[in-house]
């Protein structure tokens, strides 16, 4: 790996403390394959059900193939219908509710800045 620091997210760390990201960013294809083979067991414990369905639905097909996740046109259609329905419900709701997560995080950031605390 060529870089000694992993950047691009809050809390940059030395590459040796974040090997999965370092391999993903700067590793060769062989290193990526070896790391994926070593960590394949970690993919087995992913729960089934809604968590896996939505996570898989948001992944590009290339990643689904690499993770051996089954996904076909029927599931893609169901995912799109559900996401459209969720979007419609959110659009029809009050604006305050739609902005809730953002407004809460923004208020927290402003509070931290006023108190001199770290933002992250």
DRENPA-3360 file (N, C-alpha, C; in nm, 2 decimals, always signed):
BEGIN
1 = XXXXXXXX = +0.08/-0.12/+0.00/+0.00/+0.00/+0.00/+0.09/+0.12/+0.00 ~ +0.05/+0.22/-0.08/+0.14/+0.33/-0.10/+0.12/+0.45/+0.00 ~ +0.00/+0.47/+0.04/-0.03/+0.58/+0.13/-0.03/+0.53/+0.28 ~ +0.03/+0.62/+0.36/+0.03/+0.59/+0.50/-0.09/+0.63/+0.58 ~ -0.17/+0.72/+0.53/-0.29/+0.77/+0.60/-0.41/+0.74/+0.51 ~ -0.52/+0.71/+0.57/-0.64/+0.69/+0.50/-0.72/+0.81/+0.52 ~ -0.76/+0.88/+0.42/-0.83/+1.01/+0.43/-0.97/+0.99/+0.36 ~ -1.05/+1.10/+0.37/-1.17/+1.10/+0.30/-1.29/+1.08/+0.39;
9 = XXXXXXXX = -1.27/+1.07/+0.52/-1.38/+1.05/+0.61/-1.33/+1.12/+0.74 ~ -1.42/+1.16/+0.83/-1.38/+1.22/+0.96/-1.29/+1.13/+1.04 ~ -1.19/+1.18/+1.09/-1.10/+1.10/+1.18/-1.00/+1.02/+1.10 ~ -0.92/+1.08/+1.01/-0.83/+1.01/+0.93/-0.73/+0.93/+1.02 ~ -0.70/+0.81/+0.98/-0.62/+0.72/+1.06/-0.51/+0.66/+0.98 ~ -0.41/+0.61/+1.05/-0.30/+0.55/+0.98/-0.35/+0.42/+0.91 ~ -0.30/+0.39/+0.79/-0.35/+0.28/+0.71/-0.34/+0.15/+0.79 ~ -0.25/+0.13/+0.88/-0.24/+0.00/+0.95/-0.35/-0.01/+1.05;
17 = XXXXXXXX = -0.42/+0.10/+1.09/-0.54/+0.09/+1.18/-0.67/+0.08/+1.11 ~ -0.66/+0.08/+0.98/-0.78/+0.08/+0.89/-0.75/+0.00/+0.77 ~ -0.71/-0.13/+0.78/-0.66/-0.20/+0.66/-0.76/-0.23/+0.55 ~ -0.89/-0.25/+0.59/-0.99/-0.27/+0.49/-1.00/-0.16/+0.39 ~ -1.00/-0.03/+0.45/-1.01/+0.08/+0.36/-0.89/+0.11/+0.28 ~ -0.77/+0.08/+0.34/-0.65/+0.10/+0.27/-0.64/+0.00/+0.15 ~ -0.68/-0.12/+0.18/-0.67/-0.22/+0.07/-0.77/-0.18/-0.04 ~ -0.89/-0.13/+0.00/-0.99/-0.09/-0.10/-0.94/+0.03/-0.19;
25 = XXXXXXXX = -0.87/+0.12/-0.12/-0.83/+0.24/-0.19/-0.70/+0.22/-0.27 ~ -0.60/+0.16/-0.22/-0.47/+0.15/-0.28/-0.42/+0.01/-0.31 ~ -0.50/-0.09/-0.27/-0.45/-0.22/-0.29/-0.46/-0.27/-0.44 ~ -0.38/-0.37/-0.47/-0.39/-0.42/-0.61/-0.51/-0.52/-0.61 ~ -0.54/-0.57/-0.73/-0.65/-0.66/-0.74/-0.62/-0.79/-0.66 ~ -0.50/-0.83/-0.66/-0.46/-0.95/-0.58/-0.48/-0.93/-0.43 ~ -0.44/-0.81/-0.38/-0.46/-0.78/-0.24/-0.60/-0.77/-0.20 ~ -0.69/-0.71/-0.29/-0.83/-0.71/-0.26/-0.89/-0.84/-0.26;
33 = XXXXXXXX = -0.85/-0.93/-0.35/-0.91/-1.07/-0.36/-0.87/-1.14/-0.23 ~ -0.74/-1.13/-0.19/-0.69/-1.20/-0.07/-0.76/-1.15/+0.05 ~ -0.78/-1.02/+0.06/-0.85/-0.96/+0.18/-0.99/-1.01/+0.18 ~ -1.06/-1.01/+0.07/-1.20/-1.05/+0.06/-1.21/-1.20/+0.10 ~ -1.12/-1.28/+0.05/-1.12/-1.42/+0.08/-1.10/-1.44/+0.23 ~ -1.02/-1.36/+0.30/-0.99/-1.37/+0.44/-1.11/-1.33/+0.52 ~ -1.19/-1.24/+0.47/-1.30/-1.18/+0.54/-1.44/-1.24/+0.50 ~ -1.44/-1.34/+0.41/-1.56/-1.39/+0.36/-1.66/-1.44/+0.48;
41 = XXXXXXXX = -1.60/-1.49/+0.58/-1.68/-1.54/+0.69/-1.76/-1.43/+0.76 ~ -1.71/-1.30/+0.75/-1.78/-1.19/+0.81/-1.91/-1.16/+0.73 ~ -1.92/-1.20/+0.61/-2.04/-1.17/+0.53/-2.15/-1.27/+0.56 ~ -2.12/-1.38/+0.62/-2.22/-1.49/+0.64/-2.32/-1.45/+0.75 ~ -2.28/-1.36/+0.85/-2.36/-1.33/+0.96/-2.46/-1.22/+0.93 ~ -2.46/-1.17/+0.81/-2.56/-1.06/+0.78/-2.70/-1.12/+0.79 ~ -2.78/-1.04/+0.86/-2.92/-1.09/+0.88/-3.00/-1.09/+0.75 ~ -3.10/-1.17/+0.74/-3.19/-1.17/+0.63/-3.30/-1.07/+0.67;
49 = XXXXXXXX = -3.39/-1.06/+0.58/-3.51/-0.97/+0.61/-3.49/-0.83/+0.56 ~ -3.56/-0.73/+0.62/-3.56/-0.60/+0.57/-3.42/-0.53/+0.56 ~ -3.34/-0.56/+0.66/-3.20/-0.50/+0.66/-3.13/-0.54/+0.54 ~ -3.12/-0.66/+0.51/-3.05/-0.71/+0.40/-3.12/-0.67/+0.26 ~ -3.25/-0.67/+0.26/-3.32/-0.63/+0.14/-3.29/-0.49/+0.10 ~ -3.30/-0.40/+0.19/-3.27/-0.26/+0.16/-3.13/-0.23/+0.13 ~ -3.04/-0.29/+0.21/-2.89/-0.28/+0.18/-2.86/-0.33/+0.04 ~ -2.91/-0.45/+0.01/-2.88/-0.50/-0.12/-2.94/-0.42/-0.23;
57 = XXXXXXXX = -3.06/-0.37/-0.21/-3.12/-0.29/-0.31/-3.05/-0.16/-0.35 ~ -2.98/-0.10/-0.25/-2.90/+0.02/-0.28/-2.76/-0.01/-0.34 ~ -2.72/-0.13/-0.34/-2.59/-0.17/-0.39/-2.59/-0.17/-0.54 ~ -2.49/-0.13/-0.61/-2.48/-0.15/-0.76/-2.46/-0.30/-0.78 ~ -2.50/-0.34/-0.90/-2.50/-0.48/-0.94/-2.36/-0.55/-0.92 ~ -2.26/-0.47/-0.95/-2.12/-0.52/-0.94/-2.09/-0.57/-0.80 ~ -2.13/-0.49/-0.70/-2.11/-0.53/-0.56/-2.20/-0.65/-0.52 ~ -2.32/-0.65/-0.57/-2.40/-0.77/-0.54/-2.34/-0.89/-0.59;
65 = XXXXXXXX = -2.28/-0.89/-0.71/-2.22/-1.00/-0.77/-2.09/-1.04/-0.68 ~ -2.01/-0.94/-0.64/-1.89/-0.97/-0.56/-1.93/-1.04/-0.43 ~ -2.04/-1.00/-0.37/-2.08/-1.05/-0.24/-2.17/-1.17/-0.25 ~ -2.19/-1.22/-0.37/-2.28/-1.33/-0.40/-2.42/-1.32/-0.34 ~ -2.48/-1.20/-0.36/-2.61/-1.17/-0.31/-2.71/-1.20/-0.43 ~ -2.81/-1.27/-0.40/-2.91/-1.30/-0.50/-3.00/-1.18/-0.52 ~ -3.02/-1.14/-0.64/-3.10/-1.02/-0.67/-3.14/-1.03/-0.82 ~ -3.27/-1.03/-0.84/-3.33/-1.04/-0.97/-3.42/-0.93/-1.00;
73 = XXXXXXXX = -3.48/-0.93/-1.12/-3.57/-0.83/-1.17/-3.69/-0.81/-1.07 ~ -3.74/-0.93/-1.02/-3.86/-0.92/-0.93/-3.82/-0.84/-0.81 ~ -3.71/-0.87/-0.75/-3.67/-0.80/-0.62/-3.64/-0.66/-0.65 ~ -3.58/-0.63/-0.77/-3.55/-0.49/-0.80/-3.68/-0.41/-0.82 ~ -3.78/-0.47/-0.88/-3.91/-0.41/-0.90/-3.97/-0.38/-0.76 ~ -3.97/-0.48/-0.67/-4.03/-0.46/-0.54/-3.95/-0.35/-0.46 ~ -3.82/-0.35/-0.47/-3.74/-0.24/-0.41/-3.78/-0.11/-0.46 ~ -3.80/-0.09/-0.59/-3.83/+0.04/-0.65/-3.97/+0.08/-0.61;
81 = XXXXXXXX = -4.07/-0.01/-0.60/-4.20/+0.02/-0.56/-4.21/+0.06/-0.41 ~ -4.13/-0.01/-0.33/-4.13/+0.03/-0.19/-4.07/+0.17/-0.17 ~ -3.96/+0.19/-0.24/-3.89/+0.32/-0.22/-3.97/+0.43/-0.28 ~ -4.05/+0.41/-0.38/-4.14/+0.51/-0.43/-4.25/+0.54/-0.33 ~ -4.30/+0.44/-0.27/-4.41/+0.45/-0.17/-4.36/+0.53/-0.05 ~ -4.24/+0.50/+0.00/-4.18/+0.57/+0.11/-4.16/+0.72/+0.07 ~ -4.11/+0.74/-0.05/-4.09/+0.88/-0.10/-4.22/+0.96/-0.10 ~ -4.33/+0.89/-0.15/-4.46/+0.96/-0.15/-4.51/+0.99/-0.01;
89 = XXXXXXXX = -4.49/+0.90/+0.08/-4.54/+0.92/+0.22/-4.46/+1.04/+0.27 ~ -4.33/+1.04/+0.25/-4.25/+1.15/+0.31/-4.29/+1.29/+0.24 ~ -4.31/+1.28/+0.11/-4.35/+1.41/+0.04/-4.48/+1.47/+0.09 ~ -4.57/+1.38/+0.13/-4.70/+1.43/+0.17/-4.70/+1.47/+0.32 ~ -4.60/+1.44/+0.39/-4.59/+1.47/+0.53/-4.56/+1.62/+0.55 ~ -4.57/+1.66/+0.68/-4.53/+1.80/+0.71/-4.38/+1.82/+0.68 ~ -4.35/+1.94/+0.64/-4.21/+1.98/+0.61/-4.12/+1.96/+0.73 ~ -4.17/+1.99/+0.85/-4.09/+1.98/+0.97/-4.05/+1.84/+0.99;
97 = XXXXXXXX = -4.14/+1.74/+0.97/-4.10/+1.60/+0.99/-4.00/+1.56/+0.88 ~ -4.02/+1.61/+0.76/-3.93/+1.57/+0.65/-3.78/+1.61/+0.68 ~ -3.77/+1.73/+0.74/-3.64/+1.79/+0.77/-3.58/+1.74/+0.90 ~ -3.65/+1.66/+0.98/-3.62/+1.62/+1.11/-3.47/+1.58/+1.13 ~ -3.42/+1.48/+1.06/-3.29/+1.44/+1.09/-3.19/+1.55/+1.06 ~ -3.20/+1.62/+0.95/-3.11/+1.73/+0.92/-3.12/+1.84/+1.02 ~ -3.24/+1.88/+1.06/-3.25/+1.99/+1.15/-3.19/+1.96/+1.29 ~ -3.21/+1.83/+1.33/-3.15/+1.79/+1.46/-3.00/+1.79/+1.45;
105 = XXXXXXXX = -2.94/+1.74/+1.35/-2.79/+1.74/+1.33/-2.74/+1.88/+1.32 ~ -2.81/+1.96/+1.25/-2.76/+2.10/+1.23/-2.77/+2.17/+1.37 ~ -2.87/+2.15/+1.45/-2.88/+2.21/+1.58/-2.76/+2.16/+1.67 ~ -2.73/+2.03/+1.66/-2.63/+1.97/+1.74/-2.49/+2.03/+1.70 ~ -2.47/+2.05/+1.57/-2.34/+2.11/+1.52/-2.33/+2.25/+1.57 ~ -2.44/+2.33/+1.57/-2.43/+2.47/+1.61/-2.40/+2.47/+1.76 ~ -2.47/+2.38/+1.84/-2.45/+2.38/+1.98/-2.30/+2.34/+2.01 ~ -2.25/+2.24/+1.95/-2.11/+2.21/+1.97/-2.01/+2.32/+1.93;
113 = XXXXXXXX = -2.04/+2.39/+1.82/-1.95/+2.50/+1.78/-1.96/+2.61/+1.89 ~ -2.07/+2.64/+1.94/-2.09/+2.75/+2.04/-2.02/+2.71/+2.17 ~ -2.02/+2.58/+2.20/-1.95/+2.54/+2.33/-1.80/+2.51/+2.31 ~ -1.75/+2.52/+2.18/-1.61/+2.49/+2.16/-1.58/+2.34/+2.16 ~ -1.68/+2.26/+2.14/-1.65/+2.11/+2.14/-1.62/+2.07/+2.00 ~ -1.55/+1.95/+1.98/-1.52/+1.90/+1.85/-1.65/+1.87/+1.78 ~ -1.66/+1.89/+1.65/-1.78/+1.86/+1.57/-1.80/+1.72/+1.54 ~ -1.69/+1.64/+1.54/-1.70/+1.50/+1.51/-1.66/+1.42/+1.63;
% end
